[in-house]
């Protein structure tokens, strides 16, 4: 399994989840866990996903998700799980 951590942050609008999840489905990236909140008008989502069945490499997925975020006015960051874990150890 090749786990990645995806975060999405920005001003809330219709279709954010749909656009990000459609990209992931089209590229065979499986969502394993998802958490989403809206605080006042600000949207925040974190996903754990498995990209082991995707034909695209991690860098391409990360770049294309970032571009998808720009198109809808949010910031999308994608990190490898092991890097995310290492950065957040106490």
C-alpha angles and dihedrals in degrees: 000000000000105000123196133183117224124190126190121191132170148091111323119255138154116282104021095124092040094052096046095043093046090054090050094048092048089054097044095248107150119215109225099175135002136188123183133177137172118210109192101312097337122105123211126178133171124189136184110208140175115228098175092113095048116108091212123083121246095257092055093048091049093048094046092047089051089051091048088053092051090052092057098036101254135107115247119190124185124194135174109254094237091054091047090050093048092050093051101046116119 
